[in-house]
Amino acid sequence: MTRSIVLLLSLSLFVPSALALQKPAAAKSDAEPAWMADLARRHEELIQRNGPGTDAELRDRLLAMLDRDQEARGVKDGQPKNKEKLEIATNLAEIDAGLTTELKEIVAKQGWPTIGLVGIKASNGAMYILTHSADHAWQLSLLPQLEQLADAGKIDGSTLALVIDKELVSEGKLQRYGSQFKFVDGAMAMYGVEDPGTLDARRAKVFLPPMTVYKQMLSEMYHLKATDKIVSASAPVQ
């Protein structure tokens, strides 16, 4: 059955910034690559600048929502519960719909959960729930505000990159950060990206690792080869 890594990527708790700070399993040296040290430093600065969050009740609520989101996708504590296959809840769409409704209520009442409000993990958790929402109109309506927050250093741009790429691919457009892959002929192929020559520079800006490292990490996680093949996104049926 044809599957899209757009879905598979959403199954993981691996926030892209966390991916960036994790050495690939196949690394031969204990020396930390320059890109990893730079992302770690800038990511820590982001956390320190914003603090642990001022609303503990909302933070705990969002973390509980994130746990439900990840449990439904067969993930616990950042790792697949079953190393052989991903165990997806049969009522995943229902769970995502419920989490979307709950997140909408939070945003309507308190605005988007920034790092300064709820801490980085809960703020990223809200973004993951947004990524998994089936309400694309709502996602699109939030993007201008979220991009402003990321530019201002109030949210983690790596989690927002997933939302942006997913929306672009769903519209049949080139993605911006190269986060979305499709399952093709037993392997993973990346959807086309804007200006491929500057892709790694754009990724670094939002705390994402270089593309070669990212492909290696995806291959290790999903036990599928991430190829250099490029596929085109399909425009939505009118």
Protein Blocks (a to p, Z undefined) as FASTA:
>chain_A
ZZdfklmmmmpmbdfklmmmpccfklcbfbdcfklmmmmmmmmmmmmmnonojalmlmmm
mmmmmmmmmmmnopaehiafblkbccddfklmmmmmmmmmmmmmmmmmnopadfklnojk
lmmmmmmmmmmpcblmlmmmmmmmmmmmmmnopacfklmmmmmmmmmmmnopacfkopac
cdeehiacddddehkllmmmmmmmnopacfklmmmmmmmmnopacdfbdcddddddZZ
